[in-house]
Amino acid sequence: MAVSPRVLAPEGAFETESETTMAKLTIEHLRKSFGATAAVDDFSLDVDDGELVCLLGPSGSGKSTILRMIGGFEHPTSGTLRIDGQDVTRLPPERRPTGMMFQSHALWSHMNVFNNIAFGLKLRRLARAEIRRKVEEALELVGLAGYGNRQTFQLSGGQQQRVALARSLVLEPKILLLDEPFASLDQHLRERLREEVREIQQRLGITTLFVTHGQDEALAMADRIVVLRNGQCEQVDAPDIVYRQPQTEFVAGFIGSMNFLRATVEGGRFRHGDLSIALDVADGPAVLAIRPEDLGLAPAEGETGATVLRSTDFGSHIMVDLESEGGVRVKAMTSPALRFDKGSRAKLAPTLYGVYRDNRLIASGRLPASPGECKINRSVQTA
Amino acid sequence: MADTAQISAHGGTQPARGRGLFGLLLVAIPVLLVGWLIIYPILAAIVSTLLVDTPEGATFSTASYRFFFSDGYSLANLSLTLWTTAVCAVLLLVCGLPIALYLRFSTSRFAAYVQGLAIFPMFVPSIILSYALIRTIGPNGTVDLLLNAAGLPKLPSPYLTPWGPVIGLVWDNLPLTVLMLTAGLGAISSSAVEAARDVGAGPIRVFVHIILPRMGNSMLVTISFAVLGIFSSFTLPYVLGPASPEMMGPFMMRTFNDLADPLNAKTQAVVSFGICLFFGLFYVWSIARNQGSRSR
């Protein structure tokens, strides 16, 4: 489909100064309050042309509110929204160069598939032949060629979402907004559709914001992930960095599976049971965060080490649940070659870890595969 | 707990025929009551207007219907009733729809007060409303007093004109209309409206292209209800309406009581019933169509 991220603006609507397809979104100090509660608090973000950014966070973190403010469905209490440098903060949705795909499809049941997609084009008074051509191109783009005459209730959930995507794309918006579009679909369909949406997004090069609370979706699709918590930004980074170098304890716990060992650093040493790590941080309480795949296990002698509670064989790996000497339940991902029976003892041997204090990353390090003392590879300045 | 489980297990394995009989028993009492109190009197009234007692015995005659449809006064009353009903139905939609739209889509705290105000007339008896309207818009009523105080001339009062019952009936039926329209609008999701705005539709286009086509059914049901209520109304037309022509409700009562002519009163009732039946069937058809589309 020969669409480019350029809006077909209705009369009096947002218009671009140039014919370029650049679509940069700038959000500055955005705030939205509902009474005394701030749903979004001082949120700023720059989204580059053609970038796909995921807003990720738990329920109530403000991610949908941000998306709705960009779409014009909520008015910010304060802050500015710019698209290609033009202030759109106070523009109504119908005058913004954005296209939104809703969680509930939001298809109009009194119109067939063709009319659902053509509605926006008809509002722009395009010629009938032009409308037909664009709708057919959009349907082909989402893999629904020939479905124009179907009623929306005759389509499956996945097909309905494709129609909703086609309806958004046919108007060639500068910014595509996706509000948990796959939440109502089953896992298999969700995975297939997210691949398709990512492929279409990359093919069109359209700047996209994607709201989800599914971290796998965010990790699989995004160029950058914005992790939100209580309306504030916790971290903005590429998916691999968000996963491997979470900047806050919240992000560490929210993305993927993470073991947290709490202890007090004394004399530059973190001790938890028989685990002892030298840290170049000030003494005080700290949280050691280790991913299961970074937590090695070695057979322990005698009555020392963590107790194995359960081993679950996933074929490619074994997930071992243990209780540390400090009484904390941890998970370790081990090779199928290394098996630990229930009730046996194992030494915890982290290879990669982060240290958090007051929700901020204060140090991270890498240890050799075998258990024992190790020097810190890297320390991080607290924010 | 165990007993409950047993009972539910027993119910679950009950033969389909037995369950069907149980279902019929559940609806038997209301169906019998409807038959006894509504269907039978209707049939009796129709039969009694067509079988007239003569010295030779009961004979079939359509004389009372021929009289009704040839009598200028009866026809004037019928046309006044139809005119009042049509005007009220249009005014109810015109007044009720904006209120229902506001109640459905407003997120303001003020909406709750508007809803309370819109529903309030439901709790005011018709007779109280009638006298309140006489005191307000009747001769030398509040409106006249205010106009006089402002040094303005009096306005012609709608009291005892066909517009008197129209004002009263619209006021009286507005709560039900608003409630039914709001319920109809409830079926339209906010995201459907937002999606329309997202593709460039302003508020008027959203209303015309998205809201109106999807609430056609609820509007038909609302109009059917309003028409049935207004056509058979009595108190407001009796107190606020003109003496001649008059609406069918007061006309029937006067024919029965003052003229002691039960045959013609019943004939008027059957004619009124025939017209209402059309809207009743229309309502049933709307409901059936709505349920059909839901089950898809």
Chai-1 contact restraints between the chains, C-beta under 6 A:
chainA,res_idxA,chainB,res_idxB,connection_type,confidence,min_distance_angstrom,max_distance_angstrom,comment,restraint_id
A,P10,B,G200,contact,1.0,0.0,6.0,A-B,restraint_1
A,F73,B,E194,contact,1.0,0.0,6.0,A-B,restraint_2
A,P93,B,R197,contact,1.0,0.0,6.0,A-B,restraint_3
A,P93,B,D198,contact,1.0,0.0,6.0,A-B,restraint_4
A,E94,B,R197,contact,1.0,0.0,6.0,A-B,restraint_5
A,E94,B,G200,contact,1.0,0.0,6.0,A-B,restraint_6
A,E94,B,A201,contact,1.0,0.0,6.0,A-B,restraint_7
A,E94,B,G202,contact,1.0,0.0,6.0,A-B,restraint_8
A,M100,B,D198,contact,1.0,0.0,6.0,A-B,restraint_9
A,F102,B,S191,contact,1.0,0.0,6.0,A-B,restraint_10
A,S104,B,S191,contact,1.0,0.0,6.0,A-B,restraint_11
A,A106,B,S191,contact,1.0,0.0,6.0,A-B,restraint_12
A,A106,B,A192,contact,1.0,0.0,6.0,A-B,restraint_13
A,A106,B,A195,contact,1.0,0.0,6.0,A-B,restraint_14
A,H110,B,P213,contact,1.0,0.0,6.0,A-B,restraint_15
A,H110,B,R214,contact,1.0,0.0,6.0,A-B,restraint_16
A,F119,B,V199,contact,1.0,0.0,6.0,A-B,restraint_17
A,G120,B,V199,contact,1.0,0.0,6.0,A-B,restraint_18
A,G120,B,G200,contact,1.0,0.0,6.0,A-B,restraint_19
A,L123,B,G200,contact,1.0,0.0,6.0,A-B,restraint_20
A,L123,B,A201,contact,1.0,0.0,6.0,A-B,restraint_21
A,F153,B,R296,contact,1.0,0.0,6.0,A-B,restraint_22
